[in-house]
């Protein structure tokens, strides 16, 4: 069966010329009753129509189609591409070209949207970075100026001001270290050194290191019942310790007095272990869940900055887990709490 969709210019011209010349030749035969003259007449019309239609298609349609493809590629054609455009491309029909152009337009639209999102993200990142840097710097400047203005010799305030200045320096140092950590993770300058270890033991060690912070708020650090069976994972233990420390520290920081922070562990399919840290904190609204792992992104700017932190902890967690070729996720409900989970490969 003839598929007009895949006709080349020559085939389409011949097919169209035949449709035009055949009825005319039949009418001529019916009038003159001469098969020879009708055949000659048919051939002449066929040849004439063929060349007229072919030249029209080639000049005004398919040449434009080739130009469209060149514009889409936006590059100088290689010899292989030139062969394609010259010998294969003309076989494409208008419907094929329309579909290709629509796909190209969709890709361009997605690229533009991505560039716009990246530009917005860049602006927000620079704005947040500027704010995070200015806060401790201005605080240090204020304390130093006050001390140099005469308070240095006032024993009632000099120690307090120096202590506050030192705390601001520590915050600034922590911010720079976290930025350096993310930069190294993104550039691959911190390779993943995978070793086998028991994930429950690592979480217990993190609990011990954060016990004082939890006791100040009477928060219980527990392991979910039924998850005590040891599970060995294959990962960079130091980096995973950093991830769990960040998650547990955030759970303590954003939970109220007397709350419970619970860790759970699950043997998943495909030799994976799921680790989850659940808190009873403020929770995160749905509109923020998609951006919670971005650098400096805060769901409640005033509350987050008053509590403290660089705003980079969750971003570091995401980079570390992705460096292990795994994923991290969050589930949350306002005034109920949040659950952060990530997977690690299990030791076979």
N, C-alpha and C positions, 0 to 999 in steps of 0.2 A: 504493500500500500504506500502511495506517495505521501511523504510527510513534508508539507510545505514549510514547516518550522525549520527544517535542516537544509533547505535548498541553498545552493551557492548562487551568486548573481547570474552566472551563465545558465544554470538549470532553471532558475526562476524566469529569466528572460525568454528562454525557449518554451517553457511551459505556458507562459502568458501569450507569447506570439502564436503558439499552436491553437490556443483557445480562441484567439481573434481570427486567425486565417481559416480555420476549418469551417466554421459556419458560412463565411463569405464564399469559400470555394464551393460549398454545397449549393448555395443559392445560385452561383454562376453556372454550375452544372445543370441545375434544374431549368435554368433559362435557356442555355445554349445546347444542352444535350451532347456536349463534347467532353469525353473523359480526358483526352490529352490536353485540350486547352484549359480545362478546369484544374488539372494537375499542375501545369505550368503556372497558372494563375495562383494556385495554392502555394507553390514553392516560392514564387516571387514575393508574395505577401508575407510568408513565414520569415524569409530572410530579411526583408525590410523591417518588419516589426521587431525581429530578434535584435538587430543592431541598434535600433532606436531605443528599445526598452533596456538593453544591456548597458548602453552608454549612459542612459539616464540613471539607472540604478547605481552604476559604478561611480559616476561623477557626483551625483547629488545625495546619495544615501549611504552607500558602503564606504565611500571615502570619508564622509562625515563620521561614520561609526569608528573607523580607524583613528580618526583625530580624537574622538571621545576617549578611546582606550589609551592613547598617548597622554592625554591630559590627566587621566586617572592615575597612570603609572608615575607621571611627573619626573621621569628619568629618561636619559638617553638610552634608546633600545640597544640591546646587545644583538649579536648576529642571530642568536637563537630566537630572541623576541621578534626580530625583523622577519625571520622565516615564518614564525607563528602568525604575525600580522598579515603577511603576504599570502600564505598558502592555507592556513587553517581558519583564521578569523573570519574571512568572508562567508564561511559556511554557517556562521551564527546568524540566526534570524533576529528580527526586531524584538521579539519576546525575550530571547536570550539576552540581548543587549540591555533591554529595559531591566531585567532581573539583576544583571551584573551591576548596572549603574545604581539601582536601588540598594543593593548590598554595599556598594562602595560608599554611597551617601550615608547609610546607617553607621558604617565603620567610622566615617569622618565625624559624624555627630557624636558618637561615643568618645572619640578621641578629644573632641572639643570640650565635651562635658567633663572628661577626666582632667584635662588641663585646667579648666575652670575650678574644679574641686581642689586640685593641687595648689593652684594659686591662692584660693581661699585658705587652705590649710597652711600654706607658707606665711600668709599674713597673720593668721591667728598664732602660729608658732612664734614668730618674731615678736608679736605683741606680748604674748605670755612670757617669753624669755626675758624681754625687757623689764616686765613687771617683777618677775621673780628675782632678777639681778638687782633692780633698783631698791627693793624693799630692805634687804640686809645692808646694802652699800650706804643708803641714806641713814639707816639706823646707826651704823658705825660712824659715819661722818658726824651725826648729831652728838653722839657720846664724846667723840674725840674733841670736837669744837667746844663743847661744854667744859671738858676737863682742861683744855688749853686756855679757856677763858677765865680760869681761876678756881674751878671746882677740884682741880687736881690736889690742892692742899687742904680740901675740906674732907676730913676723915669720915664724915657722916654720909657722903655720897660717892666718893671716888672709887671705893671698892665695888659698890653696886653698879656704877656706870661701866667700870672695866669688865665686870662679870657679864653684863648685858652685851657689851661690845664683843667679848669673846664668844658669846652664844651666837651672835650674828655672823661672826667669822666662821664658826663651825657650820652654820646653815649654808653660807656661801661656798665653803669647801665641799660640803656634801652635794650641793647642786652641780658644781664643776665636775666632781667625781662621777656623778650619775650620767651627766652628758658625755663624759669621756667613755664611760662603760657602754652606752648605747652606740656611740660612734664606732667603737672597736667591734661590737657585735655585728653591726651592719656591714662593716668592711671586711669581716671575717678574720680580723687580726687576733681574735681570741678563739682558737680552735676548740672544738668539743672533744674532751678526753673522756671517753666512756669507760666506766668500770661497773662491776656488779655490786650492788648493795641492797640492803633491806629497807624499803621505803618507810615502814613503820618506825624503825629505829631512828631514821633521820628526822622524822616529824617529832618524835619524843625529845631528841636533842634540841630541836628548835623550841619546843615548849619550855624546856628547862632554861634556855637562854632568855626567854621572854617572860619568865615567871614573875619577876618583880613588877613589870608593867601590868600584868594581868591582876596581880594581887592588889595593886592600888585601886582598881575598880571592882574588886571582888568577882572577877571573871574566871570561869572554869574552863580550862583547856582539856578537852577530852577526845577520845577516839571512839567512834560509833561502835556499838555492840554488834558483834558478828563480823567485824573487820579486823580482828586482832591477828588472824592467821598471817604469818610472814609472807610477803610478796617481794621477790627480788626483781629489780629493774636494772636495765643497762643504760646508764646515762652519766653525765658529768656531775659527780656528787656535789662539788663545791658550788656549781651554778644552780643546781636544783635546790640546794640549801638556801641560796639567795632568794629563789622564787618563793619557797614555802615561808621563809622569814618575812618577806614583803607581804604575802597574803595574810599570814597570821597577825602580823603587826597591824595591818589595816583593819582586820576584823576586831582586834582589841580597841584600836583607836576610835572606830566608828560605832562601837557597841556601848550600850548604857551599863550602869553599875549592876552587878549581879547577873549578867548575861552568860551565855554559854557559847564557846567557840569549839566546833566539832570537826574532826577530820575523818574522812571515810575513804575506803580503798576497795576497788572492784576489779576482779579478773575479767577482762573483756575478751571478745573474740579477736582473732588475728594477732595473738601474742602481745596484747596491749594491757596496760594497767591504768585505770582511771583513778586519779587522786582528786578529792574535793575538800574544800575548806568552807564551812558554813558558819555564818554568824547570825546574831539577832540584832543587827544594827539598824541604822536609819533606812536602809534600802535605797535602790536606784530606780528612778522612774524610767518607763520604757523608752522615752525619747532620747535618753542619754546612753542606753545600753550599747548602741552601735559605735559609740565614740569613746567609750570608757578607757580603752587601751592607748589612746593617742597621748602624745607628750603634752604635759601641762594641762590636759583637759580635766576640768573640775565640774562636778554636777552642781555643787553649791559653792561658789567662789568664796564668799565671806566666811562660811563655816569651815571650809577646807583649809584656808590660809590661817585661820585662827587656831586650828588644831595643829597645824604644822606640816612639814614634809615638803619635798621638792616638786611633787607632782609628776615624778618620772617613774615611780615604783612599778606601776602596772605596765607601763611601756617596756621597761626592762624585762619584766616577767614574760611578756609576749615575745620579745626578741630572743630570749633564752630558749623558750619552748619551741619556737619556730626554727631555731638553730639546730634543735634535735629532730627537725622534720615532723613535729607534732603540732597539736592545736590546743588553744586555751579558750575557754568560754565562760560566760557568766549568766546566772539566773537570779532575778531579784524582784522584790515587791516592796513598795514603800511601807515603812513602819512595821515590816515583818522581818526582813533580813535579806542577805545575799549569799549565794553559793558560787564560788569560783572553782572551776575544774579544769584539769589538763590531763593529757595522756602521755605515757612513757612506754617505750618498748620493754617487754618482759624478758628477763634472762631465760633463754631456752634451756 
